[in-house]
Amino acid sequence: MATETKTLRIKYTKSAIGYEKDQKATIAALGFTKLNQTRELQDTPSVRGMIRKVSHLVVIVESK
């Protein structure tokens, strides 16, 4: 029986310029390098925490 891992599709919508260094580091840790970039990441508590920290800069596009 294969377990299907849930993923989150996240879009980087607002620039981190002018925000704290730790928020810029969180954006980089999520794998974003450019605005309007979309990443599909596994739905884990650590990823959810990073998203919560920069929720004003990213948008969850869809959940699977």
C-alpha atoms as a printed R data frame, in Angstrom:
   type eleno elety resid chain resno      x      y      z
1  ATOM     1    CA   MET     A     1  0.000  0.000  0.000
2  ATOM     2    CA   ALA     A     2  1.653  3.208 -1.166
3  ATOM     3    CA   THR     A     3  1.026  6.299  0.897
4  ATOM     4    CA   GLU     A     4  0.540  9.439 -1.094
5  ATOM     5    CA   THR     A     5  2.505 12.379  0.311
6  ATOM     6    CA   LYS     A     6  0.696 15.671  0.307
7  ATOM     7    CA   THR     A     7  2.277 18.630 -1.409
8  ATOM     8    CA   LEU     A     8  1.760 22.366 -1.325
9  ATOM     9    CA   ARG     A     9  2.125 24.621 -4.329
10 ATOM    10    CA   ILE     A    10  3.473 27.989 -3.190
11 ATOM    11    CA   LYS     A    11  3.975 31.161 -5.224
12 ATOM    12    CA   TYR     A    12  6.427 33.934 -4.277
13 ATOM    13    CA   THR     A    13  4.345 37.069 -4.876
14 ATOM    14    CA   LYS     A    14  5.931 39.977 -2.984
15 ATOM    15    CA   SER     A    15  9.579 41.005 -2.772
16 ATOM    16    CA   ALA     A    16 11.481 40.497  0.481
17 ATOM    17    CA   ILE     A    17 13.369 43.782  0.012
18 ATOM    18    CA   GLY     A    18 12.972 45.886  3.141
19 ATOM    19    CA   TYR     A    19 12.166 42.920  5.400
20 ATOM    20    CA   GLU     A    20 14.323 41.287  8.059
21 ATOM    21    CA   LYS     A    21 17.275 39.076  7.081
22 ATOM    22    CA   ASP     A    22 15.639 36.003  8.611
23 ATOM    23    CA   GLN     A    23 12.624 36.425  6.323
24 ATOM    24    CA   LYS     A    24 14.916 36.699  3.293
25 ATOM    25    CA   ALA     A    25 16.694 33.548  4.464
26 ATOM    26    CA   THR     A    26 13.344 31.763  4.828
27 ATOM    27    CA   ILE     A    27 12.407 32.674  1.243
28 ATOM    28    CA   ALA     A    28 15.750 31.250  0.083
29 ATOM    29    CA   ALA     A    29 15.261 28.118  2.215
30 ATOM    30    CA   LEU     A    30 11.913 27.542  0.509
31 ATOM    31    CA   GLY     A    31 13.843 27.549 -2.789
32 ATOM    32    CA   PHE     A    32 12.697 30.853 -4.256
33 ATOM    33    CA   THR     A    33 15.103 32.950 -6.311
34 ATOM    34    CA   LYS     A    34 12.750 35.174 -8.363
35 ATOM    35    CA   LEU     A    35  9.354 36.794 -7.968
36 ATOM    36    CA   ASN     A    36  6.294 34.963 -9.283
37 ATOM    37    CA   GLN     A    37  8.161 31.675 -9.024
38 ATOM    38    CA   THR     A    38  6.113 28.620 -8.033
39 ATOM    39    CA   ARG     A    39  7.456 25.728 -5.977
40 ATOM    40    CA   GLU     A    40  5.842 22.447 -5.055
41 ATOM    41    CA   LEU     A    41  6.961 21.336 -1.590
42 ATOM    42    CA   GLN     A    42  6.011 18.477  0.702
43 ATOM    43    CA   ASP     A    43  3.434 19.324  3.346
44 ATOM    44    CA   THR     A    44  5.507 18.978  6.526
45 ATOM    45    CA   PRO     A    45  5.346 20.910  9.804
46 ATOM    46    CA   SER     A    46  8.696 22.602  9.088
47 ATOM    47    CA   VAL     A    47  7.543 23.815  5.661
48 ATOM    48    CA   ARG     A    48  4.243 25.009  7.162
49 ATOM    49    CA   GLY     A    49  6.210 26.992  9.768
50 ATOM    50    CA   MET     A    50  8.346 28.643  7.094
51 ATOM    51    CA   ILE     A    51  5.246 29.530  5.092
52 ATOM    52    CA   ARG     A    52  3.622 31.017  8.194
53 ATOM    53    CA   LYS     A    53  6.718 33.154  8.825
54 ATOM    54    CA   VAL     A    54  6.613 34.707  5.326
55 ATOM    55    CA   SER     A    55  2.859 34.449  4.715
56 ATOM    56    CA   HIS     A    56  2.780 38.128  3.678
57 ATOM    57    CA   LEU     A    57  5.217 37.350  0.837
58 ATOM    58    CA   VAL     A    58  3.849 34.040 -0.520
59 ATOM    59    CA   VAL     A    59  0.515 32.557 -1.556
60 ATOM    60    CA   ILE     A    60 -0.548 28.922 -1.438
61 ATOM    61    CA   VAL     A    61 -1.859 28.299 -4.956
62 ATOM    62    CA   GLU     A    62 -3.408 24.864 -4.477
63 ATOM    63    CA   SER     A    63 -3.174 21.871 -2.175
64 ATOM    64    CA   LYS     A    64 -3.133 18.247 -3.274
